[in-house]
Amino acid sequence: MTVNKDFASIEEYPIAQRWPAQDPTKLQLYSLATPNGVKVSIALEELGLDYEAHRVTLSDSDVKSAEFLSLNPNNKIPAIIDPNGPEGAPIGLFESGAILLYLAEKTGKLLGNSPAEKAKVIQWLMFQMGGVGPMFGQLGFFHAFGGKDIEDPRPKARYINEVKRLLNVIDTQLNDQDWIAGEFSIADIAIVPWLQTINTFYQAGDITELKSFNNVVAYIDRFAARPAVQNGWKIPENQEDKLKKAS
């Protein structure tokens, strides 16, 4: 099977056989409420784009299924299909950073108002993709998940120190400004879900001394107060929530 291939309609995509579109004229989101997953749902909410969300879990039966791999050969959420892509043709995309760039350029929003501002936003987006995401993820593994049982203290110490270094970079950048690149942008949408995860998912606020980074704490609070962020963290809904609403 050729993967990440584009078709003439959403119904032709193999992933649509497993997660069918209710309205194939809308953008289709395949995701889960993880730091990477909510980047796209938050962006879609902020941009006011019509979309359908499909819940793809991290189990092998979902992300390693032939249907999902046909859209994302890297077997990671999120992924999208936009039926109204470039020149009106459908396009399927994976990698959260690439999707954020695509959506920002599609709408002309959240990417700065000049070439210089755009370059700054992309710079901080790449900072998240190359630094914050991978390093925070390793901290989570060694502090909260399988790696916590490793007796050698050096791996955990390495990622604690690296997360603290990255927090300091962000804290310094936020001196005298509310958002990482000046105006609210996709860079903030990429970065802050990972900052939120330190406390809410990894329970690592104390070991990273998160509260000592005053600008970061205020940044998280500003971000969390946005209605689009609050909605985006709930998408896609859990099956249990859907059943409750239907009953």
C-alpha positions in Angstrom: 0.0 0.0 0.0 1.3 3.5 -0.9 1.2 5.6 2.3 0.4 9.3 2.7 -1.2 9.3 -0.8 -3.8 11.8 -1.7 -7.1 10.9 -3.3 -9.9 12.7 -5.1 -12.2 12.5 -2.1 -12.1 11.7 1.6 -14.1 8.5 1.0 -11.3 7.1 -1.1 -8.7 7.4 1.8 -8.2 4.0 3.4 -8.4 5.6 6.9 -12.0 6.6 6.1 -13.0 2.9 6.0 -12.0 2.6 9.7 -13.0 6.2 10.8 -15.7 7.2 8.3 -16.5 10.9 7.8 -20.0 12.0 8.7 -19.6 15.1 6.6 -16.8 14.6 4.0 -16.9 18.4 3.1 -15.3 19.1 6.5 -11.7 18.7 7.6 -11.1 15.4 9.2 -8.9 15.2 12.4 -7.6 11.9 13.7 -6.2 12.5 17.2 -6.2 12.0 20.9 -6.0 14.5 23.8 -2.3 14.4 24.3 0.1 17.4 24.2 0.8 16.7 20.5 -2.8 15.9 19.7 -4.4 19.0 21.2 -2.1 21.3 19.2 -4.3 20.7 16.2 -7.7 20.6 17.9 -6.8 23.9 19.7 -5.6 25.5 16.4 -8.8 24.4 14.7 -10.9 25.9 17.5 -8.9 29.1 17.5 -9.2 29.4 13.7 -12.9 28.6 13.6 -12.5 25.9 11.0 -15.2 23.3 10.5 -13.9 19.8 11.2 -14.8 16.4 12.5 -12.7 14.7 15.1 -12.0 11.0 15.2 -10.6 9.4 18.4 -7.5 7.4 17.5 -6.0 5.8 20.6 -2.3 5.1 21.2 -2.9 1.3 21.1 -1.3 -0.7 18.3 -4.7 -1.7 17.1 -5.3 2.0 16.2 -2.1 3.7 15.4 -0.4 0.7 13.8 -3.5 -0.4 11.8 -3.2 -0.5 8.1 -5.8 2.2 7.8 -4.0 4.7 10.0 -0.6 3.9 8.6 -1.9 4.7 5.2 -2.2 8.3 6.3 0.7 8.5 8.8 3.4 5.9 8.2 5.1 7.1 11.4 2.1 5.7 13.5 1.7 8.8 15.6 -1.3 11.1 16.2 -2.4 13.6 15.1 -3.2 13.5 11.4 -5.6 15.3 9.2 -7.3 15.2 5.8 -8.4 18.5 4.4 -11.0 18.1 1.6 -10.3 21.6 0.5 -6.6 21.6 0.2 -4.3 23.4 -2.2 -6.1 24.2 -5.5 -9.3 22.6 -4.1 -7.9 19.1 -3.9 -7.9 16.9 -0.8 -4.6 16.7 1.1 -3.6 14.4 4.0 -1.0 15.5 6.5 0.8 14.1 9.6 3.3 15.7 12.1 1.7 18.3 14.4 4.1 21.1 13.5 3.5 20.6 9.8 -0.2 20.6 10.3 -0.1 23.8 12.4 1.9 25.5 9.7 -0.5 24.3 7.0 -3.6 25.5 8.9 -2.0 28.9 9.7 -1.0 29.4 6.1 -4.4 28.2 4.8 -6.2 30.8 6.9 -3.6 33.6 7.0 -3.8 33.6 10.8 -1.6 32.8 13.9 1.6 33.2 11.8 2.5 36.8 12.2 1.7 39.8 10.0 5.0 40.1 8.1 7.8 37.9 6.8 9.9 38.7 9.8 7.1 37.9 12.3 6.4 34.7 10.4 10.1 33.7 10.7 10.0 34.3 14.5 6.9 32.2 14.9 8.4 29.3 12.9 11.6 29.6 14.9 9.7 29.0 18.2 7.6 26.3 16.6 10.8 24.5 15.7 12.1 25.1 19.3 9.1 23.1 20.5 9.4 20.4 17.9 13.1 19.8 18.4 13.5 20.6 22.1 10.4 20.9 24.3 8.5 17.9 23.0 11.3 15.3 22.9 12.9 16.4 26.2 9.6 16.7 28.1 8.6 13.4 26.8 11.8 11.7 28.0 11.2 13.4 31.4 7.8 11.8 31.5 9.1 8.4 30.6 11.8 8.4 33.3 9.8 10.1 36.0 6.2 8.9 35.5 6.3 5.8 33.3 8.4 2.8 32.5 11.7 4.4 33.0 11.0 5.3 36.6 12.0 1.8 37.6 15.5 2.1 36.2 17.9 2.2 39.1 20.6 4.3 37.3 19.7 7.9 38.3 21.6 9.6 35.4 18.9 9.4 32.7 16.2 10.9 34.9 18.6 13.6 36.1 19.7 14.4 32.6 16.1 15.1 31.5 15.1 17.0 34.6 18.1 19.3 34.0 17.3 19.7 30.4 13.6 20.5 31.1 14.7 23.1 33.6 17.0 24.6 31.0 14.2 24.8 28.5 11.9 26.3 31.0 14.4 29.0 31.7 14.7 29.8 27.9 10.9 30.2 27.8 10.8 32.2 31.0 13.4 34.6 29.7 11.7 35.0 26.4 8.4 35.9 28.1 9.9 38.9 29.9 7.7 41.9 29.1 5.5 40.0 26.7 2.5 37.7 26.9 3.2 35.3 24.0 6.4 33.6 22.9 6.8 35.3 19.6 5.1 38.6 20.4 1.5 38.0 19.3 -0.5 34.8 20.0 0.5 32.3 17.4 0.8 28.6 16.5 4.1 28.6 18.4 2.2 29.1 21.7 -0.3 26.4 20.6 2.7 24.1 20.2 4.5 24.9 23.4 2.0 25.4 26.1 0.3 22.0 26.1 3.7 20.5 26.9 4.1 23.0 29.8 0.7 22.1 31.1 1.6 18.4 31.0 4.5 18.8 33.5 2.0 19.1 36.3 -1.2 17.6 35.0 0.1 14.4 33.5 3.7 13.8 34.6 3.3 15.1 38.2 6.7 16.6 37.8 6.1 20.2 38.9 8.2 19.8 42.0 11.3 18.2 40.5 11.4 20.7 37.7 10.8 23.6 40.1 8.1 24.8 37.7 6.7 27.4 40.2 10.0 29.2 40.3 9.5 30.2 36.6 7.1 33.0 37.2 6.7 34.0 33.6 6.0 30.4 32.5 3.4 29.9 35.2 1.6 33.1 34.1 1.9 32.0 30.5 0.2 28.6 31.2 -2.6 30.4 33.0 -3.2 32.9 30.1 -3.2 30.1 27.6 -5.5 27.9 29.7 -8.1 30.8 30.0 -8.7 30.8 26.3 -12.0 29.2 25.4 -10.5 27.5 22.3 -7.9 25.9 24.5 -10.4 24.6 26.9 -12.5 23.1 24.1 -9.4 21.8 22.3 -8.3 19.7 25.3 -11.6 17.9 25.2 -11.3 16.8 21.5 -11.8 14.1 20.4 -14.3 13.2 23.1 -14.0 10.0 25.0 -16.5 7.3 24.0 -17.9 7.4 27.5 -18.6 11.2 27.1 -20.3 10.6 23.8 -22.5 7.9 25.3 -23.5 10.2 28.2 -24.6 12.9 25.8 -26.5 10.5 23.7 -28.4 9.0 26.7 
